Each structure stands twice: as C-alpha cells, then as structure tokens.
Amino acid sequence: MKLSIVIPTYNRDHLLLKGLLFLSEQVIKSEDFELEVIIVDDGSTDRTAEYILDVQKSIKNLIHVYLPRDSGSNLSRARNAGLNIASGDIICFMDSGILVPADFSEKIMNIYKNGNLNKLVLVHNVYGLILEDSKENIIDYIETLTPYNLQEHTRTWKKSQSWVDVRESIFDAVGDDLGKLPAPWTLAWGAMVTVSRQLATEIGGYDESYFGWGVEDQDFSYRLYLKDAIFMAERQAFGFHIPHPTAKQEAKKKSISNRKQMHQKFYTLETELFYLYNGLYYNHILAKLNTFVISNAFQSVYPASVLGKVSECLSVNPGHSLLLGFDDIPITSLLYTTHIFVHNKTVFKRFNEEYKDRSIHYLLGCDTFFENKYFELVIMSDFVLVLGERLLKDILLEMQRISKQIVFLYGNIKKFTDDSYRLVGIERLKEIAKEFNLIIVFVEF
C-alpha cells in the first residue's frame, strides 16, 4: 500500500521547509507500506525551489512539480496536479506549514489497510488552526517541536481554546463518526484530509473554478458525500498548523462569494443553508430542519373554506405554481401545484414517491434557480415563521422575484408546540412585507 502526500504551495518557503523537515522523519516499519511526497509549487518566486532541493535527499520519494503562475492559478488546480501524478492508493492533501508526528503516515496506512479503502475519508485533527502568529514567543516555541514530541505537546494544546482544533467538540459529540451528522462534508477542511485516489479521481478532483480563500474544499467533500463516502475524524494521525498572517477580511468576503457559487452549482437545501449560515453549528441547524415535522409542530387543521379559497386562486392562475412549507400529504394532494419546495430529506423522498407528476425540490427558497416571475402563484404556510427574521426576509424576497403572486396561509400561532424556536410574529411579517413593498395575500384560518 502506498500513501501520496500532496502539498500545494505558493510563496510559503519557510513554512514549507519546516513541514518537509518533519515529513523527512517519517518512520514506516512495515515493508508493505510506501510513502511519496508531492510538492506542487504554484509559481512561487521566493526560495521554495531551493528549499525543496535541500530536503530532497532526506525524503526518498519527493516529487517537485512547478506550475507557472497565470490567471488560472489556484489551490484546486495545484491539488489536481498533485492528484494526477500521484501513484499512491491513498491521497493525503495537506497545506504547507503543517507539522506531523513521526508515525503519521504509518497510522494512515494502517487505518486504510483495515478499513474501507475506497469510501473512507479521514478528517484530520489539526491543532493551531486559529492560533495568532503574533502570539508571544510562538516562533521560539515551535523550534522546540519535533516529530517525536508532538504527541506529548497535544496534552497542553487540548487545554487551550487558541490551540485546540475548533471542530474537536463536534468530533467528541459523535465519537469521531462524522456520518452521524447530517452534513459531515462541512468539517472536511482542506488543511489536511485523506481520501482514496480512486474516489478522488472518480469525482473529478477539485473544482478549479473557485478562486481566493475557501469553499473549494467543501465542494470537493460535498461531492465525496454524494458518492456515499464514509467520513471519520482522525485524531491520532494529527497535524499542527504553523500560524501565519492572513488577509482575514478579504478572505471572509471571498468565502461568502464562493459559498454562493457552490450553492448555485448544486441548488440543494444543504448548499443553500451552507451559503446562508456558515458556522460550526451548521449541522445542528440542518439536523433540526431534517427532523422538523410541520404538520405536527403547528397542529394545523385547514378549514374547508380556506382550502376552497386557495384552490380558487390556483384555478384562476393556470401555469406554474409553487407550494412552500407543507409536509402533509392530505393537504398537498388537495392543493395541486406544479412544484413543491420541501425542507426535509425524508419528506423529499416521500413526496417524490407520491407525486410523480409534480416537480419536488429540496430547497428552503432563499436562493433558487427559477427565472423571474416563473410562477403564477406561490402558496406559503406559516412554517417560514420558525426560520428567523433573516431567512424569512430572504425567502419573501425570493418568492417575490420568482412569482407573480404570493398567498400566505396562517393560523393561530399559539398552536405551535416547539419552544426551542423563536418565532417571527405575523404582525412583524406584515411589517417586513410593507418595508420591502411585497404584495402578499394573507389568508387566516
């Protein structure tokens, strides 16, 4: 079995050199295991090439790939270049400036030897990800680290919020089995992740249309997830991220743009929520939606008179129509619309089986692919009131964009049975509608 460690780099000479010195100390006891290290130099103008040459004699299988810098240069292209020439069964994508213990490579290969080689994705624990490079004495401290004492230092790092991997509390909550989360792909960050070469190649590697900082790794992991990959947190084969300065504000702005780009590539509720809510507790929010049963929570009983009014609206508005915020088959059968948006994966599956003649979409409705005024009519339930004011505004504005008329059904909100949600009141919703000049027909039951 062979492991290929792929490290993209651009003008990070000192960080790269430090990481390579640690990799040069890898101890692989099994004769069945082999390691290669691939450095993809994305057009560096510093001493990167010189440092790689210095270390080359210390790492048996070190491959240096140089990519001339041009308008298409980015992390994805560099990683793909490494993937394309890698000869290993397993690929570990790693940032430059990551320090690993001496048994790092052997631990990975032992895991894949005993596990599901083609489907397993390791999300490595990385200490120091949010550590400030200006921290007092940090440079001197890093000089005391060796591939042989890193494990010992983790005992101290675990006690500090600045040093610990911010994902570790989530790893704890699921016992490292990220498959217990509704969206494990959100935690597979590009700093260090391992996957089989077969699976990485099968999904086409990284998407090279992402520029700037962030999201290209989540796009990669999301496509692994869609191929039924098994995500596991890996804390024994860990790394330490050497802190370095970043343009945080500009990076954050680009990350938002890239999240939107990702959503508009897939258009699912998972990517929609990832674009709108990016945080460590994204999985918690998604889990609540995937277990939220609207018809039970609101205990809604729609009077025949209300359904009659709405049916009349549908009959006088032929063409495309949309139902949003309903998960009850008796109601959705009576209110015949050409399209339905659902918030819940189970409901999505059930509706697809039930309604072969209707278009079912797993979307919240904040950002959709439909053209302006595509729908003659959209019918919304008061479910959207549980989503909070920010998402509610986004949904209302999007419905106004894609539909010629909005009909909003609402009842006695006191019937709502889940106190863990902060509801937006109907009067506040009407204020929002007035504020944004939204034309909404309110139907009370």
N, C-alpha and C positions, 0 to 999 in steps of 0.2 A: 504494500500500500504506500502511496506517495501523497504528500501534502505540498501544495504550492501556496506560498505566502505572497500575495500580490500587494505591493505598496506603491500607490501613486504619489508623486511629489512634485512640488513646484517652488523653487527658491526657499527650501527649508533645510539647507545643508547641515547646520549644526544639529537640528532635531533628528534628521535622518541618520546622521552619523552615530548619534547616541543609541538610537533604536537598533541599528545594524550591529553595533558592538555587542548588544545584548543577544541578538539573534546568532551571533558568531559563537556564543557559548552554549548553544542548544545541546543537550545530552540525549541521544537516542540510543537506547540499549538494545532494542530489538533489531535483528538483522532483516526482518520483514518490512521495516519502515524506512522511508526515504524522504528527504526534505529538499525542496528547491525554493529559493527566494528570488522573486522577480521585482526589480525596481523599474517603474515606468516614470521616466523623467519627462515631465510635460513642458519642455522648453526652458529649463532653468538657466539663469545667467550668473548664478553665484558659483560656489566651489563644489556643487553637488557631484559632478563627474569625477573630480579629483578625489573626493572623499570615498566614493564608491570604489574607485581603483585601489585606494589604500586598504579597504576592507575585503576586497575580492579574494585575497589569498587566505583569509580566515574563514570564509564561508565556501564550502566545497562546490555547491551548485548555485552560484549567484549569477543571475542574468540581468543585464542592464539594457533597457530599451529607451531610446531617445526619440521623442516626438517633437518636431519643430513647432514652435508656437505660432498659432494663427487664430482666425476668428472662430474656429470651431473647437478650440481647446477648452476642455472642462474635465471635471472629475470622472464623469461617466465614460468619456472616450478613453481616458487613461486606464481606468479599471478594465474596460473591454479589451484594450490592447494587451493587458496582462493575462486576462482570461483566455484570449485567443491563442497565446503561445504556451500557456501552462500545460504541463504534461501530467500533473497530479490528478488523482481520483477526487481529491478534496481541495477546495479553494478557500483560503482564509484571506479576506480583504481587510487590510489594516492601514490606518493612517500612518504617515511618517511621524516620528516622535512618540511612538508607543513602546514602552519597555515591558518585556515579558520575562517570566521566570525560566530557568534553565530547562525545566521539564514541560514547557508549554506545548511544543509540537508533539511530543510523545503522548501527552494526555489527550490531545485532539484525536490522534490516530487510534488510540485505544478505544475511545468513545465510538468512533465510526466502525471500528472492527467488530464491536459487539452490538451495534445498533442498526437502524435502518439507514443505510448509506445514502440512498438516492433521495429520500424525503426529509432527512433531518437537517434542521438549520440551527446552528448554535449562536445564541446572542450572548456575547462575552461580557462579563462584568469588567468595567473599565473605571479604575479609580482616578480621581483628579480631573474629571471632565469639566467641572465648573470651577476649578481652582484658579484663582487670580495669579497671573505671572508676577505681579508686583508684591506678592506676599513676602514678608520679611524672611530673609535667609533661605528662600526656596531653592536658589541655584546651588548654594553650598550643600543643602540637604540632599539634593538629587545626586550630587557627586558621591554621597555615601552609599547609594543604592547599587546593588549588584544582582545579576540573575539568580544568585544563590541566597540572597537575604530578603528578596521581595515578599515572600510568603510571611516571613516574620513581621515585616512592617505593616501588613494588612490588619493586624490586630489593633494597631494605633489608628489607621485610616478609618476603620469601621466606626470609630467613636467620634468622628468629626464630620459635621454636615458639609464642610468645604471639600473634604477629601473623598467621601463615600460616593459611589455611583448613585445618582438620584433615582434610578429605576429599582434600586435594591429592595425597597419596601414592597414594591409590587411583586418582585421575584419571591419574596418571603410569603406574601399573601397566597400565592398559587403553588408554593412548594417547587418553584422553578419550572413547572409545567405551564408554559405560556399558552398552550392550547386551551386552557380553561378560561382564557379571556376571549371576548368577542372579536377583538382586533389585535392579535399578537404582533402583527406586522408593524404596528406603530412603534414598537420598542426595539426593533432590529435596526439599530443605528449604524451608519457607515464606518464609524471609528474602528470597529472590529466585529466582523460577522463571518461565520464559516458555513459553507454550503457545498454540496457535491457539484463537481464540474458538470455532470450530466444534467442536473436540474437547472443550474445557472445558464447553461447553453440552451436548454430546451425553451426557456422563457425569453431568450434573445439578449441576455446580459442586461446591462444598464441602458436606460433611455438617454440618448445623447442630446436630447432637445432641452434639457434643464441646464441653465447657466446660473452662476452665482452660488450662494451657500444654501444647502439644504434641499430636502424632499426627493432628490434623485434616489436616495437610499430607501425611503418609504415606498416609492413607486416600484422599485426592484423587489422589495419584500412583499408588497401587496400582490404582485404577480406570482411570487412564490406561494403565497397564501391561497390564491385562486387555483393553484395546482395541488392543493391539499398537502402542502409542506407541514412538517411537524416542528414547531418552534419550542426550543428549550433554552432556558437561561443557563449559562455555563460559568461557574464561579471558581473552579479550580484552575482552568486554563484562562487566567485573567490577564489584564494588562494595566499599566499605569500610563496615563496621558500626561506628557510634559506640558505644563501650562505655557501658553504663548499669546501675545496680543492679537485680538481680532477686531474688525470694524463691526461692532455688535449692532449698532442701529441700522446700518446699511444692510447687514446680513439679515436682520429681522424683517426689514421691508421686502427683501428679495424672497425670503422664505414664504411670506404671505402670498406673493405673486406666484411662486412655484406651487404652493398648495392649491391655489385656484386652477392653475394649469393642470395639475394632476386630476382634480375633480372633473374638469371639462374633458378629460381623456376617458374617464370611466363612467361618470354620471351614475353613481350609486349613493344610497344614503350614507354608507360608510365614508366615502370620499367627500361627500357634501359636508358632513359633520366635522371631518378632519380639517377641511378648509375653514369652517366657521368657528370651530372650537379646537384649538391645538394646545394640548396640555397633558400632563402625566395622568390625569383622571379622565381623559377622553374615553377610556374603556369602561369606566363606571357609568358615564352618561349613556354610552351606546348600550350597555347591558340593561339599564333601566328602560330604554325605549324598546329593546327586544323582548322585554317581559311585561310591558305595559299593555293591558287589555282595555281598550277604550270603553267598550260596551259594559264591562264590569265596573270600571272606575267611576264612570258617570251615572251608572244605573239608568241609562237613558231609555225612556219609553216615548216614542214619537207618535203623537196622536194622528189619527187618520186624516184629520183636517189639514195638519201641517204637511204630511206626505202628499196630500192631494194638491196643495198649493205648489209644492216643489215640482211635482210631476207635470203640472200645467206649464211651469217655466220651461221644463225640458221639451215639452211637446211643441211650444211656440218658438223654440230656438233650435231648429234642426242643424245638424253639423256636429263638429267635435265638442264633447262636453267632458267635464272632469269632476270626480268625486275625491275629496281630500278629508281625512280624519275620521274614517269609518272602518270598522273591522268586523261588523256584524253581517253575516250573510243574508238573513231575512230583510235587513234594511237595504243593503247594497243590491239585492235582487229586485227590490221594488223601485229603487231609484236607478233606472238604467242610464248609465253614461258610457260613452265610448272608451274612456280612460279612468283609471283609479290609481292614486298615489297611496302607498302603504308605508308605515313607519316600522314595521316589524317583520323579521325574516320568516317567522312561522306563518304569519298572515299572507306574506308574499307567496309562499309555496302553496298555501291553501287556496288562495284566490286564483292562482294560475291553473290549478287543477279544476276549480269550479267554473271559471269563466273563460272558456276557450275563444269566445267571440269578442272579448274586451282586452284592451291593452293595459297590463298591470305593470307598475313601476315602483321599485324600491327607492323612494325619494321622500325627503321632508317637504320639498317645494320651495326652498330658498333660492336655489340656483339650478335652472333646468335648461334643457337643450331645445325647447319649443320656440318657434318663431313668435314674434309679436302678434297678439290677438289671434293666436291659433285656435283657441277655444271660444265658442259662442257663449259658454256658460261654465262657471266653476261653482260647485256646491261645497261649502266648508262646514265642518262641525266645530263645536266649541273645544275639541281636543287641543287645538293650537294654543289655547289659553294656558296650558300647562308648560309650554316650552320657554316661557320667559319673554320679556318685552323685546329683547334684541332680535331673537329668532322670529318672533311674531311679526315685527316690522318687516323683516326680510321676506317672509312668506307673503304678507299682504302686498308688498310692492311687486314681487314676482308674479303673483296672481293677477294684479292689475295690468302687468305687462303682457302676459300671455293669454288673457281672457277679456272678452268684451263686457262681461257682466259677472259680478260676484254675489252669490247668495250665501248668507251666513246664518246657520241654524244654531240657536242657543236656548238653553232651558234654565232651570233653577240651579245655579252653580253650587248651592249648598248640598246638592246630592253627591257631589264629588267626595270620594271616600279615602283618598290618599293625602295625608297631611304633610308628606315629605316634599311635595311640590309647592312652589309659590305661584299661585295663580294670578294671571292678569285679569282684573275685573272687566266686565262687559262695558262699563262706562268708560274705563280707560281705553279700551279698544276703540270705542266710538270717537274718543278724543284723538287717537292716533290716525284714524281714518280721515278726520277733519283736517288734521295737521298736514297730511300728505295729499289732500284733495282726492281721496279714494272714494269711488262711488260703490257703495255696498248696500245691498238689500238685506236688512236684518229681519229674520223670521223667528219669533219667540214661540216656545212651546211650554 
